[in-house]
Each structure stands twice: as C-alpha cells, then as structure tokens.
Amino acid sequence: KEKYGDMFAVRIGTSHLYFLSRTDYIQHVIRDRHTYDVSETTTRNFSLIFPSGILSLRGDAWKRHARIL
C-alpha cells in the first residue's frame, strides 16, 4: 500500500489484476456487482484455484458471502 497506493493494477500476460487495499472500495465493488461483474470464463478459471472465492460464487452462495463481508 505504501509503494503503490490504495488501488493498483498488475498485468500478467493478457490478464489484468486489480488490487484494492481500502475496505470502502471493496464494499463498493461488492455492492455494485452488476457493474463490476466478470465474464463466465474468468469465473470458471478463478474457481479452479479458489473454489470458495468471492469471484467464483454465484446465486445464494454469493449473497451469503457478500452479506458476511
């Protein structure tokens, strides 16, 4: 955070990864999921590595995790 700030992006190959360090930014992204929703391909690939990650979840499981966060 000290080196890159509150939000930064890293490019790995053709993918861009975004990192957020402030909880209010993270809450905004979770609340407005329809704006920041990712493609089905990204979700499928991400779920191979992190099956319970917030990006991997859909439907009721996502709602439950978002409510807890």
LUMVO-234919 format. One record per atom (N, C-alpha, C, CB): residue in three letters; x, y, z; atom name. Coordinates in nm, 2 decimals. Glycine has a CB too. Layout:
BEGIN
{sedren:ALA, east:X, north:Y, up:Z, drenti:CA}
...
//
This chain:
BEGIN
{sedren:LYS, east:0.08, north:-0.12, up:0.00, drenti:N}
{sedren:LYS, east:0.00, north:0.00, up:0.00, drenti:CA}
{sedren:LYS, east:0.09, north:0.13, up:0.00, drenti:C}
{sedren:LYS, east:-0.09, north:0.00, up:0.12, drenti:CB}
{sedren:GLU, east:0.19, north:0.12, up:0.08, drenti:N}
{sedren:GLU, east:0.28, north:0.24, up:0.08, drenti:CA}
{sedren:GLU, east:0.35, north:0.27, up:-0.05, drenti:C}
{sedren:GLU, east:0.39, north:0.22, up:0.19, drenti:CB}
{sedren:LYS, east:0.38, north:0.16, up:-0.12, drenti:N}
{sedren:LYS, east:0.45, north:0.17, up:-0.25, drenti:CA}
{sedren:LYS, east:0.36, north:0.21, up:-0.37, drenti:C}
{sedren:LYS, east:0.53, north:0.04, up:-0.28, drenti:CB}
{sedren:TYR, east:0.24, north:0.14, up:-0.37, drenti:N}
{sedren:TYR, east:0.15, north:0.15, up:-0.49, drenti:CA}
{sedren:TYR, east:0.02, north:0.23, up:-0.46, drenti:C}
{sedren:TYR, east:0.12, north:0.02, up:-0.54, drenti:CB}
{sedren:GLY, east:-0.01, north:0.26, up:-0.34, drenti:N}
{sedren:GLY, east:-0.14, north:0.33, up:-0.31, drenti:CA}
{sedren:GLY, east:-0.25, north:0.24, up:-0.28, drenti:C}
{sedren:GLY, east:-0.17, north:0.42, up:-0.43, drenti:CB}
{sedren:ASP, east:-0.37, north:0.30, up:-0.28, drenti:N}
{sedren:ASP, east:-0.49, north:0.23, up:-0.24, drenti:CA}
{sedren:ASP, east:-0.54, north:0.13, up:-0.34, drenti:C}
{sedren:ASP, east:-0.60, north:0.33, up:-0.21, drenti:CB}
{sedren:MET, east:-0.52, north:0.16, up:-0.47, drenti:N}
{sedren:MET, east:-0.56, north:0.07, up:-0.57, drenti:CA}
{sedren:MET, east:-0.45, north:0.07, up:-0.68, drenti:C}
{sedren:MET, east:-0.70, north:0.12, up:-0.63, drenti:CB}
{sedren:PHE, east:-0.42, north:-0.05, up:-0.73, drenti:N}
{sedren:PHE, east:-0.33, north:-0.06, up:-0.84, drenti:CA}
{sedren:PHE, east:-0.36, north:-0.19, up:-0.92, drenti:C}
{sedren:PHE, east:-0.18, north:-0.07, up:-0.78, drenti:CB}
{sedren:ALA, east:-0.31, north:-0.19, up:-1.04, drenti:N}
{sedren:ALA, east:-0.33, north:-0.30, up:-1.14, drenti:CA}
{sedren:ALA, east:-0.20, north:-0.36, up:-1.18, drenti:C}
{sedren:ALA, east:-0.41, north:-0.25, up:-1.26, drenti:CB}
{sedren:VAL, east:-0.20, north:-0.49, up:-1.20, drenti:N}
{sedren:VAL, east:-0.09, north:-0.56, up:-1.24, drenti:CA}
{sedren:VAL, east:-0.13, north:-0.64, up:-1.37, drenti:C}
{sedren:VAL, east:-0.03, north:-0.66, up:-1.13, drenti:CB}
{sedren:ARG, east:-0.05, north:-0.64, up:-1.47, drenti:N}
{sedren:ARG, east:-0.07, north:-0.71, up:-1.59, drenti:CA}
{sedren:ARG, east:0.01, north:-0.84, up:-1.59, drenti:C}
{sedren:ARG, east:-0.05, north:-0.63, up:-1.72, drenti:CB}
{sedren:ILE, east:-0.05, north:-0.95, up:-1.61, drenti:N}
{sedren:ILE, east:0.01, north:-1.08, up:-1.62, drenti:CA}
{sedren:ILE, east:-0.03, north:-1.14, up:-1.75, drenti:C}
{sedren:ILE, east:-0.01, north:-1.17, up:-1.49, drenti:CB}
{sedren:GLY, east:0.05, north:-1.14, up:-1.85, drenti:N}
{sedren:GLY, east:0.01, north:-1.19, up:-1.98, drenti:CA}
{sedren:GLY, east:-0.10, north:-1.10, up:-2.03, drenti:C}
{sedren:GLY, east:-0.04, north:-1.34, up:-1.97, drenti:CB}
{sedren:THR, east:-0.21, north:-1.16, up:-2.07, drenti:N}
{sedren:THR, east:-0.32, north:-1.09, up:-2.12, drenti:CA}
{sedren:THR, east:-0.42, north:-1.05, up:-2.01, drenti:C}
{sedren:THR, east:-0.39, north:-1.17, up:-2.23, drenti:CB}
{sedren:SER, east:-0.40, north:-1.09, up:-1.89, drenti:N}
{sedren:SER, east:-0.49, north:-1.06, up:-1.78, drenti:CA}
{sedren:SER, east:-0.45, north:-0.94, up:-1.70, drenti:C}
{sedren:SER, east:-0.50, north:-1.18, up:-1.69, drenti:CB}
{sedren:HIS, east:-0.54, north:-0.86, up:-1.65, drenti:N}
{sedren:HIS, east:-0.52, north:-0.75, up:-1.56, drenti:CA}
{sedren:HIS, east:-0.58, north:-0.79, up:-1.43, drenti:C}
{sedren:HIS, east:-0.58, north:-0.62, up:-1.62, drenti:CB}
{sedren:LEU, east:-0.50, north:-0.77, up:-1.32, drenti:N}
{sedren:LEU, east:-0.54, north:-0.80, up:-1.19, drenti:CA}
{sedren:LEU, east:-0.55, north:-0.67, up:-1.11, drenti:C}
{sedren:LEU, east:-0.45, north:-0.90, up:-1.11, drenti:CB}
{sedren:TYR, east:-0.65, north:-0.64, up:-1.04, drenti:N}
{sedren:TYR, east:-0.67, north:-0.52, up:-0.97, drenti:CA}
{sedren:TYR, east:-0.67, north:-0.55, up:-0.82, drenti:C}
{sedren:TYR, east:-0.80, north:-0.45, up:-1.01, drenti:CB}
{sedren:PHE, east:-0.59, north:-0.47, up:-0.75, drenti:N}
{sedren:PHE, east:-0.58, north:-0.49, up:-0.60, drenti:CA}
{sedren:PHE, east:-0.63, north:-0.36, up:-0.53, drenti:C}
{sedren:PHE, east:-0.43, north:-0.51, up:-0.56, drenti:CB}
{sedren:LEU, east:-0.72, north:-0.39, up:-0.43, drenti:N}
{sedren:LEU, east:-0.78, north:-0.28, up:-0.35, drenti:CA}
{sedren:LEU, east:-0.73, north:-0.30, up:-0.21, drenti:C}
{sedren:LEU, east:-0.93, north:-0.28, up:-0.37, drenti:CB}
{sedren:SER, east:-0.69, north:-0.19, up:-0.15, drenti:N}
{sedren:SER, east:-0.65, north:-0.20, up:-0.01, drenti:CA}
{sedren:SER, east:-0.74, north:-0.13, up:0.09, drenti:C}
{sedren:SER, east:-0.51, north:-0.15, up:0.01, drenti:CB}
{sedren:ARG, east:-0.84, north:-0.06, up:0.04, drenti:N}
{sedren:ARG, east:-0.93, north:0.01, up:0.13, drenti:CA}
{sedren:ARG, east:-1.06, north:-0.07, up:0.14, drenti:C}
{sedren:ARG, east:-0.96, north:0.16, up:0.09, drenti:CB}
{sedren:THR, east:-1.12, north:-0.09, up:0.26, drenti:N}
{sedren:THR, east:-1.24, north:-0.16, up:0.27, drenti:CA}
{sedren:THR, east:-1.36, north:-0.09, up:0.21, drenti:C}
{sedren:THR, east:-1.27, north:-0.19, up:0.42, drenti:CB}
{sedren:ASP, east:-1.36, north:0.04, up:0.21, drenti:N}
{sedren:ASP, east:-1.47, north:0.11, up:0.14, drenti:CA}
{sedren:ASP, east:-1.47, north:0.08, up:-0.01, drenti:C}
{sedren:ASP, east:-1.47, north:0.26, up:0.17, drenti:CB}
{sedren:TYR, east:-1.36, north:0.07, up:-0.07, drenti:N}
{sedren:TYR, east:-1.35, north:0.04, up:-0.21, drenti:CA}
{sedren:TYR, east:-1.41, north:-0.10, up:-0.24, drenti:C}
{sedren:TYR, east:-1.21, north:0.05, up:-0.27, drenti:CB}
{sedren:ILE, east:-1.36, north:-0.20, up:-0.15, drenti:N}
{sedren:ILE, east:-1.41, north:-0.34, up:-0.17, drenti:CA}
{sedren:ILE, east:-1.56, north:-0.35, up:-0.15, drenti:C}
{sedren:ILE, east:-1.33, north:-0.43, up:-0.06, drenti:CB}
{sedren:GLN, east:-1.61, north:-0.28, up:-0.05, drenti:N}
{sedren:GLN, east:-1.76, north:-0.28, up:-0.02, drenti:CA}
{sedren:GLN, east:-1.83, north:-0.22, up:-0.14, drenti:C}
{sedren:GLN, east:-1.79, north:-0.19, up:0.10, drenti:CB}
{sedren:HIS, east:-1.78, north:-0.12, up:-0.21, drenti:N}
{sedren:HIS, east:-1.84, north:-0.06, up:-0.33, drenti:CA}
{sedren:HIS, east:-1.85, north:-0.16, up:-0.44, drenti:C}
{sedren:HIS, east:-1.77, north:0.07, up:-0.37, drenti:CB}
{sedren:VAL, east:-1.74, north:-0.23, up:-0.46, drenti:N}
{sedren:VAL, east:-1.74, north:-0.33, up:-0.57, drenti:CA}
{sedren:VAL, east:-1.83, north:-0.44, up:-0.54, drenti:C}
{sedren:VAL, east:-1.59, north:-0.39, up:-0.59, drenti:CB}
{sedren:ILE, east:-1.84, north:-0.49, up:-0.42, drenti:N}
{sedren:ILE, east:-1.93, north:-0.60, up:-0.38, drenti:CA}
{sedren:ILE, east:-2.08, north:-0.55, up:-0.39, drenti:C}
{sedren:ILE, east:-1.90, north:-0.65, up:-0.24, drenti:CB}
{sedren:ARG, east:-2.11, north:-0.43, up:-0.35, drenti:N}
{sedren:ARG, east:-2.25, north:-0.38, up:-0.36, drenti:CA}
{sedren:ARG, east:-2.29, north:-0.36, up:-0.50, drenti:C}
{sedren:ARG, east:-2.26, north:-0.25, up:-0.28, drenti:CB}
{sedren:ASP, east:-2.20, north:-0.32, up:-0.59, drenti:N}
{sedren:ASP, east:-2.24, north:-0.29, up:-0.73, drenti:CA}
{sedren:ASP, east:-2.18, north:-0.40, up:-0.82, drenti:C}
{sedren:ASP, east:-2.18, north:-0.16, up:-0.77, drenti:CB}
{sedren:ARG, east:-2.21, north:-0.53, up:-0.78, drenti:N}
{sedren:ARG, east:-2.16, north:-0.64, up:-0.86, drenti:CA}
{sedren:ARG, east:-2.20, north:-0.64, up:-1.00, drenti:C}
{sedren:ARG, east:-2.20, north:-0.77, up:-0.79, drenti:CB}
{sedren:HIS, east:-2.32, north:-0.59, up:-1.03, drenti:N}
{sedren:HIS, east:-2.37, north:-0.58, up:-1.17, drenti:CA}
{sedren:HIS, east:-2.28, north:-0.49, up:-1.26, drenti:C}
{sedren:HIS, east:-2.52, north:-0.54, up:-1.17, drenti:CB}
{sedren:THR, east:-2.22, north:-0.39, up:-1.20, drenti:N}
{sedren:THR, east:-2.13, north:-0.30, up:-1.27, drenti:CA}
{sedren:THR, east:-1.99, north:-0.37, up:-1.29, drenti:C}
{sedren:THR, east:-2.11, north:-0.17, up:-1.19, drenti:CB}
{sedren:TYR, east:-1.94, north:-0.44, up:-1.19, drenti:N}
{sedren:TYR, east:-1.81, north:-0.50, up:-1.19, drenti:CA}
{sedren:TYR, east:-1.81, north:-0.65, up:-1.22, drenti:C}
{sedren:TYR, east:-1.74, north:-0.47, up:-1.06, drenti:CB}
{sedren:ASP, east:-1.92, north:-0.70, up:-1.26, drenti:N}
{sedren:ASP, east:-1.93, north:-0.84, up:-1.29, drenti:CA}
{sedren:ASP, east:-1.82, north:-0.89, up:-1.39, drenti:C}
{sedren:ASP, east:-2.07, north:-0.88, up:-1.33, drenti:CB}
{sedren:VAL, east:-1.77, north:-1.01, up:-1.37, drenti:N}
{sedren:VAL, east:-1.67, north:-1.06, up:-1.46, drenti:CA}
{sedren:VAL, east:-1.73, north:-1.16, up:-1.55, drenti:C}
{sedren:VAL, east:-1.55, north:-1.12, up:-1.38, drenti:CB}
{sedren:SER, east:-1.66, north:-1.20, up:-1.66, drenti:N}
{sedren:SER, east:-1.71, north:-1.29, up:-1.75, drenti:CA}
{sedren:SER, east:-1.72, north:-1.43, up:-1.69, drenti:C}
{sedren:SER, east:-1.62, north:-1.29, up:-1.88, drenti:CB}
{sedren:GLU, east:-1.80, north:-1.52, up:-1.76, drenti:N}
{sedren:GLU, east:-1.82, north:-1.66, up:-1.72, drenti:CA}
{sedren:GLU, east:-1.68, north:-1.73, up:-1.73, drenti:C}
{sedren:GLU, east:-1.92, north:-1.73, up:-1.80, drenti:CB}
{sedren:THR, east:-1.60, north:-1.70, up:-1.83, drenti:N}
{sedren:THR, east:-1.47, north:-1.77, up:-1.85, drenti:CA}
{sedren:THR, east:-1.38, north:-1.74, up:-1.73, drenti:C}
{sedren:THR, east:-1.41, north:-1.73, up:-1.98, drenti:CB}
{sedren:THR, east:-1.37, north:-1.61, up:-1.69, drenti:N}
{sedren:THR, east:-1.29, north:-1.57, up:-1.58, drenti:CA}
{sedren:THR, east:-1.34, north:-1.64, up:-1.45, drenti:C}
{sedren:THR, east:-1.29, north:-1.42, up:-1.56, drenti:CB}
{sedren:THR, east:-1.47, north:-1.64, up:-1.43, drenti:N}
{sedren:THR, east:-1.52, north:-1.70, up:-1.31, drenti:CA}
{sedren:THR, east:-1.49, north:-1.85, up:-1.31, drenti:C}
{sedren:THR, east:-1.67, north:-1.69, up:-1.30, drenti:CB}
{sedren:ARG, east:-1.50, north:-1.92, up:-1.42, drenti:N}
{sedren:ARG, east:-1.47, north:-2.06, up:-1.42, drenti:CA}
{sedren:ARG, east:-1.32, north:-2.09, up:-1.40, drenti:C}
{sedren:ARG, east:-1.51, north:-2.12, up:-1.56, drenti:CB}
{sedren:ASN, east:-1.23, north:-2.01, up:-1.46, drenti:N}
{sedren:ASN, east:-1.09, north:-2.02, up:-1.44, drenti:CA}
{sedren:ASN, east:-1.05, north:-1.99, up:-1.29, drenti:C}
{sedren:ASN, east:-1.01, north:-1.94, up:-1.53, drenti:CB}
{sedren:PHE, east:-1.11, north:-1.89, up:-1.24, drenti:N}
{sedren:PHE, east:-1.07, north:-1.85, up:-1.10, drenti:CA}
{sedren:PHE, east:-1.12, north:-1.95, up:-1.00, drenti:C}
{sedren:PHE, east:-1.14, north:-1.71, up:-1.07, drenti:CB}
{sedren:SER, east:-1.23, north:-2.02, up:-1.03, drenti:N}
{sedren:SER, east:-1.28, north:-2.12, up:-0.94, drenti:CA}
{sedren:SER, east:-1.20, north:-2.24, up:-0.93, drenti:C}
{sedren:SER, east:-1.43, north:-2.16, up:-0.98, drenti:CB}
{sedren:LEU, east:-1.11, north:-2.26, up:-1.03, drenti:N}
{sedren:LEU, east:-1.02, north:-2.38, up:-1.03, drenti:CA}
{sedren:LEU, east:-0.92, north:-2.36, up:-0.92, drenti:C}
{sedren:LEU, east:-0.95, north:-2.40, up:-1.16, drenti:CB}
{sedren:ILE, east:-0.88, north:-2.23, up:-0.90, drenti:N}
{sedren:ILE, east:-0.77, north:-2.20, up:-0.80, drenti:CA}
{sedren:ILE, east:-0.84, north:-2.17, up:-0.66, drenti:C}
{sedren:ILE, east:-0.69, north:-2.08, up:-0.84, drenti:CB}
{sedren:PHE, east:-0.95, north:-2.09, up:-0.66, drenti:N}
{sedren:PHE, east:-1.01, north:-2.05, up:-0.54, drenti:CA}
{sedren:PHE, east:-1.16, north:-2.09, up:-0.55, drenti:C}
{sedren:PHE, east:-0.99, north:-1.90, up:-0.51, drenti:CB}
{sedren:PRO, east:-1.20, north:-2.21, up:-0.52, drenti:N}
{sedren:PRO, east:-1.34, north:-2.25, up:-0.54, drenti:CA}
{sedren:PRO, east:-1.44, north:-2.18, up:-0.45, drenti:C}
{sedren:PRO, east:-1.35, north:-2.40, up:-0.51, drenti:CB}
{sedren:SER, east:-1.39, north:-2.13, up:-0.34, drenti:N}
{sedren:SER, east:-1.48, north:-2.06, up:-0.25, drenti:CA}
{sedren:SER, east:-1.46, north:-1.91, up:-0.25, drenti:C}
{sedren:SER, east:-1.47, north:-2.11, up:-0.10, drenti:CB}
{sedren:GLY, east:-1.38, north:-1.86, up:-0.35, drenti:N}
{sedren:GLY, east:-1.35, north:-1.72, up:-0.36, drenti:CA}
{sedren:GLY, east:-1.47, north:-1.64, up:-0.40, drenti:C}
{sedren:GLY, east:-1.24, north:-1.70, up:-0.46, drenti:CB}
{sedren:ILE, east:-1.48, north:-1.51, up:-0.36, drenti:N}
{sedren:ILE, east:-1.60, north:-1.43, up:-0.39, drenti:CA}
{sedren:ILE, east:-1.62, north:-1.42, up:-0.54, drenti:C}
{sedren:ILE, east:-1.58, north:-1.29, up:-0.33, drenti:CB}
{sedren:LEU, east:-1.52, north:-1.43, up:-0.62, drenti:N}
{sedren:LEU, east:-1.54, north:-1.42, up:-0.77, drenti:CA}
{sedren:LEU, east:-1.59, north:-1.55, up:-0.83, drenti:C}
{sedren:LEU, east:-1.41, north:-1.38, up:-0.84, drenti:CB}
{sedren:SER, east:-1.58, north:-1.66, up:-0.75, drenti:N}
{sedren:SER, east:-1.62, north:-1.79, up:-0.80, drenti:CA}
{sedren:SER, east:-1.76, north:-1.82, up:-0.77, drenti:C}
{sedren:SER, east:-1.53, north:-1.90, up:-0.74, drenti:CB}
{sedren:LEU, east:-1.82, north:-1.75, up:-0.68, drenti:N}
{sedren:LEU, east:-1.96, north:-1.78, up:-0.64, drenti:CA}
{sedren:LEU, east:-2.06, north:-1.71, up:-0.72, drenti:C}
{sedren:LEU, east:-1.97, north:-1.74, up:-0.49, drenti:CB}
{sedren:ARG, east:-2.18, north:-1.78, up:-0.72, drenti:N}
{sedren:ARG, east:-2.30, north:-1.73, up:-0.79, drenti:CA}
{sedren:ARG, east:-2.42, north:-1.75, up:-0.70, drenti:C}
{sedren:ARG, east:-2.31, north:-1.79, up:-0.93, drenti:CB}
{sedren:GLY, east:-2.52, north:-1.68, up:-0.73, drenti:N}
{sedren:GLY, east:-2.65, north:-1.71, up:-0.66, drenti:CA}
{sedren:GLY, east:-2.65, north:-1.69, up:-0.51, drenti:C}
{sedren:GLY, east:-2.70, north:-1.85, up:-0.70, drenti:CB}
{sedren:ASP, east:-2.71, north:-1.79, up:-0.44, drenti:N}
{sedren:ASP, east:-2.73, north:-1.78, up:-0.30, drenti:CA}
{sedren:ASP, east:-2.60, north:-1.78, up:-0.22, drenti:C}
{sedren:ASP, east:-2.82, north:-1.89, up:-0.25, drenti:CB}
{sedren:ALA, east:-2.50, north:-1.86, up:-0.27, drenti:N}
{sedren:ALA, east:-2.37, north:-1.87, up:-0.21, drenti:CA}
{sedren:ALA, east:-2.30, north:-1.73, up:-0.21, drenti:C}
{sedren:ALA, east:-2.28, north:-1.98, up:-0.28, drenti:CB}
{sedren:TRP, east:-2.31, north:-1.66, up:-0.33, drenti:N}
{sedren:TRP, east:-2.25, north:-1.53, up:-0.34, drenti:CA}
{sedren:TRP, east:-2.32, north:-1.43, up:-0.24, drenti:C}
{sedren:TRP, east:-2.26, north:-1.48, up:-0.48, drenti:CB}
{sedren:LYS, east:-2.45, north:-1.44, up:-0.24, drenti:N}
{sedren:LYS, east:-2.53, north:-1.35, up:-0.15, drenti:CA}
{sedren:LYS, east:-2.49, north:-1.37, up:0.00, drenti:C}
{sedren:LYS, east:-2.68, north:-1.37, up:-0.17, drenti:CB}
{sedren:ARG, east:-2.47, north:-1.49, up:0.04, drenti:N}
{sedren:ARG, east:-2.43, north:-1.52, up:0.17, drenti:CA}
{sedren:ARG, east:-2.30, north:-1.47, up:0.21, drenti:C}
{sedren:ARG, east:-2.44, north:-1.68, up:0.20, drenti:CB}
{sedren:HIS, east:-2.20, north:-1.49, up:0.12, drenti:N}
{sedren:HIS, east:-2.06, north:-1.44, up:0.14, drenti:CA}
{sedren:HIS, east:-2.06, north:-1.29, up:0.14, drenti:C}
{sedren:HIS, east:-1.97, north:-1.50, up:0.03, drenti:CB}
{sedren:ALA, east:-2.13, north:-1.23, up:0.05, drenti:N}
{sedren:ALA, east:-2.13, north:-1.08, up:0.04, drenti:CA}
{sedren:ALA, east:-2.19, north:-1.02, up:0.17, drenti:C}
{sedren:ALA, east:-2.21, north:-1.03, up:-0.08, drenti:CB}
{sedren:ARG, east:-2.30, north:-1.08, up:0.22, drenti:N}
{sedren:ARG, east:-2.36, north:-1.04, up:0.34, drenti:CA}
{sedren:ARG, east:-2.26, north:-1.05, up:0.46, drenti:C}
{sedren:ARG, east:-2.49, north:-1.12, up:0.37, drenti:CB}
{sedren:ILE, east:-2.19, north:-1.15, up:0.47, drenti:N}
{sedren:ILE, east:-2.09, north:-1.17, up:0.57, drenti:CA}
{sedren:ILE, east:-1.98, north:-1.07, up:0.56, drenti:C}
{sedren:ILE, east:-2.03, north:-1.31, up:0.57, drenti:CB}
{sedren:LEU, east:-1.93, north:-1.04, up:0.44, drenti:N}
{sedren:LEU, east:-1.82, north:-0.94, up:0.42, drenti:CA}
{sedren:LEU, east:-1.87, north:-0.81, up:0.45, drenti:C}
{sedren:LEU, east:-1.77, north:-0.95, up:0.27, drenti:CB}
//
